[in-house]
Amino acid sequence: MKKLPLLIMSALVAGSFSTAAMAEKKMLLKTPIYYNSVLPGLGTTIKYVADNMSTLSGNSLKMKIYEPNKLVNPKEILDAVSTGKVQAGYALAGNWGGKIPAARLFSSVPFGPEAPEYLAWFYQGNGNKLHQELYDQNNLNIKVQVCGVLAPETSGWFKDEINKPEDLKGLKMRFFGLGALVMEKLGVSTVGLPGGEIFPAIEKGVIDATEFSMPAVDQRIGLKKLLKYNYFPGWHQQATLMELIINKDVWNKMSERQQSVVEHLCKSATLDALALGEAIQSPVMIQNVEQGVVNKYWSEEMLSTFKTKWEEVVDEQSAKDPAFKRIYDDLSGFRKRYDLWESNAFLPRPKPSI
């Protein structure tokens, strides 16, 4: 059998994709987002998805992003997508922790895993499966997938140095996710605030301290203007995964190719976000120091205290929430197997240079 000339083969392949595109129903994904799109990683990643979706889908699939509160209140995104009020939404699973406590495990986990291990669990372990199952079990009409990852965060901005656990007692602090439960065990009164409300809350004395995100994101909301001490490492968020949620009826109406475009775009966006996050933090840390910020690294005593309290949180959450226990046990089992590789494959970390 003779092979077709390359030019003819290319034309046939192009024609088949063109025919597939014409056969597909054109769809618009109206997508409210939880965090402003100017925030590196937190908001820019979904712009990457939207900017590439039309081209990769042959113009059959488009995404329109709506900034926080422009279409839906950020806290209502989950329900809005599930009920079909909007086609899609972009946030952190931990944003739904008040409604689904176990969802916090799909955005960040205190004391790891870091991004490579976390993504390994999602893509090669049971992470994606358990993530979808949790939403299904809570009667959410949603298709969910990882769509971005943040580099490690800082673990807090403070007016004064924190040298011992007792120094935290009585502070009012903005804190996110499972880490907030740890801080509460140390006598901190925590509150969840969106990024735009943090600066005025500190300025007015509503809160005394805060964590928010990576240095490059914290810079955007001006924390260094009010707080002097920035603490590392972000033990509470060594990696933070973003999620794209799509109404399941909308998802099921997509062609296989359109679904594939979304899935592969999210994987590409996750890689892009990780590279960006890792590349842009050091210059900001240097600039902060030049402008009077003192970067601090937690003492062994403080890190040990945080970890001990985290283990208490795990026990308590597992005892009262079967979903939390099932997911955490699966992640822990994966991490135990991963440990053999991690402990042998990687060079030791140098001592902190702060």
KOLKOLDREN-322466 format. One record per residue (C-alpha): residue in one letter; x, z, y. Coordinates in steps of 0.2 Angstrom, whole numbers, padded with zeros to 4 digits, always signed. Layout:
REM residues N
AXZY;...
END
This chain:
REM residues 354
M+0000+0000+0000;K+0007-0005+0017;K+0009+0008+0030;L+0000+0005+0046;P+0012+0002+0061;L+0015+0017+0071;L+0006+0010+0087;I-0010+0007+0077;M-0010+0024+0068;S-0008+0032+0085;A-0023+0022+0092;L-0033+0027+0077;V-0029+0045+0078;A-0033+0045+0097;G-0049+0036+0093;S-0054+0049+0081;F-0051+0063+0093;S-0060+0054+0106;T-0075+0051+0095;A-0075+0070+0090;A-0075+0075+0108;M-0090+0063+0112;A-0099+0071+0098;E-0096+0089+0103;K-0108+0097+0115;K-0100+0102+0131;M-0100+0120+0134;L-0096+0131+0149;L-0090+0149+0146;K-0095+0160+0161;T-0082+0174+0159;P-0083+0190+0170;I-0066+0199+0169;Y-0063+0218+0170;Y-0046+0217+0180;N-0043+0206+0195;S-0035+0190+0190;V-0020+0193+0202;L-0013+0207+0192;P+0001+0201+0181;G-0004+0201+0162;L-0020+0211+0165;G-0028+0197+0174;T-0017+0182+0174;T-0018+0179+0156;I-0036+0174+0156;K-0032+0162+0170;Y-0019+0154+0158;V-0033+0152+0145;A-0046+0145+0158;D-0033+0133+0165;N-0029+0125+0148;M-0045+0125+0140;S-0053+0109+0147;T-0037+0099+0143;L-0035+0105+0125;S-0054+0103+0121;G-0055+0085+0128;N-0066+0092+0142;S-0079+0098+0130;L-0076+0116+0134;K-0073+0124+0150;M-0071+0142+0156;K-0076+0149+0173;I-0069+0166+0178;Y-0078+0178+0188;E-0068+0192+0197;P-0074+0210+0194;N-0091+0214+0201;K-0094+0195+0206;L-0106+0192+0191;V-0107+0208+0181;N-0101+0226+0184;P-0085+0227+0173;K-0092+0242+0163;E-0107+0231+0158;I-0097+0216+0151;L-0098+0221+0133;D-0117+0222+0134;A-0119+0207+0145;V-0109+0196+0132;S-0118+0204+0117;T-0136+0200+0124;G-0131+0183+0130;K-0132+0187+0149;V-0115+0178+0150;Q-0106+0168+0137;A-0089+0177+0137;G-0080+0192+0144;Y-0062+0198+0146;A-0056+0216+0145;L-0048+0229+0134;A-0056+0236+0119;G-0052+0253+0126;N-0064+0250+0140;W-0078+0253+0128;G-0071+0269+0122;G-0086+0279+0129;K-0098+0269+0119;I-0087+0265+0104;P-0073+0278+0102;A-0064+0269+0088;A-0063+0254+0099;R-0048+0262+0108;L-0037+0259+0093;F-0038+0240+0096;S-0031+0241+0114;S-0016+0254+0113;V-0011+0268+0102;P+0000+0283+0108;F+0018+0282+0101;G+0017+0265+0095;P+0016+0252+0088;E+0025+0241+0100;A+0020+0223+0102;P+0028+0215+0087;E+0022+0228+0075;Y+0005+0229+0083;L+0002+0210+0082;A+0009+0209+0065;W-0005+0221+0060;F-0018+0211+0069;Y-0013+0194+0063;Q-0005+0198+0046;G-0013+0214+0042;N-0031+0220+0043;G-0032+0222+0062;N-0042+0207+0067;K-0054+0210+0052;L-0057+0228+0057;H-0059+0224+0075;Q-0073+0212+0071;E-0081+0223+0059;L-0082+0238+0071;Y-0092+0227+0083;D-0103+0220+0070;Q-0107+0238+0064;N-0112+0243+0081;N-0124+0228+0082;L-0115+0219+0095;N-0118+0200+0094;I-0100+0196+0098;K-0085+0186+0092;V-0069+0195+0097;Q-0051+0191+0097;V-0034+0196+0104;C-0030+0186+0119;G-0015+0194+0128;V-0003+0208+0126;L+0005+0219+0140;A+0023+0226+0139;P+0025+0245+0139;E+0017+0254+0153;T+0024+0269+0163;S+0016+0285+0159;G+0013+0292+0176;W+0016+0293+0195;F+0017+0311+0202;K+0020+0319+0218;D+0032+0332+0211;E+0043+0333+0196;I+0036+0337+0179;N+0049+0347+0169;K+0039+0357+0157;P+0021+0356+0149;E+0015+0370+0160;D+0018+0359+0176;L+0004+0347+0170;K-0009+0361+0169;G-0023+0360+0182;L-0018+0342+0188;K-0032+0329+0191;M-0026+0313+0185;R-0032+0295+0181;F-0028+0291+0163;F-0033+0278+0151;G-0039+0278+0133;L-0032+0289+0119;G-0018+0295+0130;A-0031+0304+0141;L-0037+0315+0126;V-0019+0320+0124;M-0017+0325+0143;E-0033+0335+0142;K-0026+0346+0129;L-0012+0350+0141;G-0024+0356+0154;V-0025+0340+0164;S-0042+0334+0171;T-0043+0316+0167;V-0054+0302+0175;G-0055+0284+0172;L-0054+0274+0188;P-0052+0255+0190;G-0037+0249+0199;G-0044+0246+0216;E-0051+0264+0217;I-0034+0273+0212;F-0025+0272+0229;P-0040+0279+0240;A-0043+0292+0227;I-0025+0298+0228;E-0025+0296+0247;K-0041+0307+0248;G-0035+0320+0236;V-0048+0316+0223;I-0034+0315+0210;D-0016+0321+0211;A-0008+0309+0199;T-0011+0293+0190;E-0005+0280+0177;F-0011+0263+0178;S+0000+0249+0170;M+0017+0241+0170;P+0028+0243+0186;A+0024+0225+0192;V+0006+0229+0191;D+0007+0246+0199;Q+0017+0238+0213;R+0001+0228+0217;I-0009+0243+0220;G+0004+0252+0231;L+0006+0268+0221;K+0024+0270+0227;K+0017+0273+0245;L+0009+0289+0240;L+0018+0296+0224;K+0037+0298+0222;Y+0040+0301+0204;N+0037+0287+0191;Y+0039+0293+0173;F+0045+0283+0158;P+0042+0279+0143;G+0024+0275+0142;W+0021+0285+0126;H+0003+0282+0127;Q+0004+0263+0129;Q+0019+0255+0121;A+0009+0239+0119;T-0008+0235+0126;L-0019+0221+0119;M-0032+0212+0129;E-0048+0204+0121;L-0058+0189+0123;I-0076+0192+0118;I-0088+0178+0116;N-0107+0179+0112;K-0109+0175+0094;D-0123+0163+0096;V-0112+0153+0108;W-0097+0154+0096;N-0108+0147+0082;K-0114+0133+0092;M-0096+0127+0095;S-0088+0114+0085;E-0074+0118+0073;R-0062+0110+0085;Q-0068+0120+0100;Q-0067+0136+0090;S-0049+0131+0086;V-0045+0128+0104;V-0050+0145+0109;E-0041+0153+0094;H-0025+0144+0097;L-0026+0146+0116;C-0027+0165+0114;K-0012+0165+0103;S-0002+0155+0116;A-0009+0166+0130;T-0003+0182+0120;L+0015+0175+0119;D+0015+0169+0137;A+0009+0187+0143;L+0022+0196+0132;A+0036+0185+0139;L+0030+0187+0157;G+0028+0206+0155;E+0045+0209+0148;A+0053+0198+0161;I+0047+0205+0177;Q+0048+0224+0176;S+0066+0228+0180;P+0067+0220+0197;V+0052+0230+0202;M+0060+0246+0196;I+0076+0242+0206;Q+0066+0239+0221;N+0056+0255+0219;V+0072+0265+0219;E+0078+0256+0234;Q+0062+0261+0243;G+0063+0280+0238;V+0055+0281+0221;V+0063+0292+0208;N+0062+0284+0190;K+0062+0298+0177;Y+0063+0298+0158;W+0053+0312+0149;S+0063+0325+0141;E+0064+0327+0122;E+0053+0343+0125;M+0040+0334+0134;L+0039+0319+0122;S+0038+0331+0107;T+0024+0340+0116;F+0014+0324+0119;K+0017+0319+0101;T+0011+0335+0094;K-0005+0335+0105;W-0008+0316+0099;E-0007+0322+0081;E-0021+0335+0085;V-0031+0321+0093;V-0030+0310+0078;D-0035+0324+0067;E-0050+0328+0078;Q-0056+0310+0080;S-0054+0306+0062;A-0064+0321+0057;K-0079+0317+0068;D-0079+0298+0067;P-0077+0289+0050;A-0074+0272+0059;F-0059+0280+0068;K-0052+0287+0052;R-0054+0271+0043;I-0045+0260+0056;Y-0032+0273+0060;D-0028+0275+0041;D-0026+0257+0039;L-0015+0255+0054;S-0004+0270+0048;G-0003+0263+0031;F+0004+0246+0038;R+0016+0256+0049;K+0023+0265+0034;R+0027+0249+0026;Y+0034+0241+0041;D+0045+0256+0044;L+0057+0251+0030;W+0060+0234+0040;E+0060+0242+0057;S+0073+0256+0053;N+0085+0243+0045;A+0083+0227+0055;F+0085+0233+0073;L+0099+0240+0083;P+0098+0257+0089;R+0091+0259+0107;P+0104+0263+0120;K+0101+0279+0130;P+0090+0278+0145;S+0099+0271+0161;I+0086+0279+0173;
END
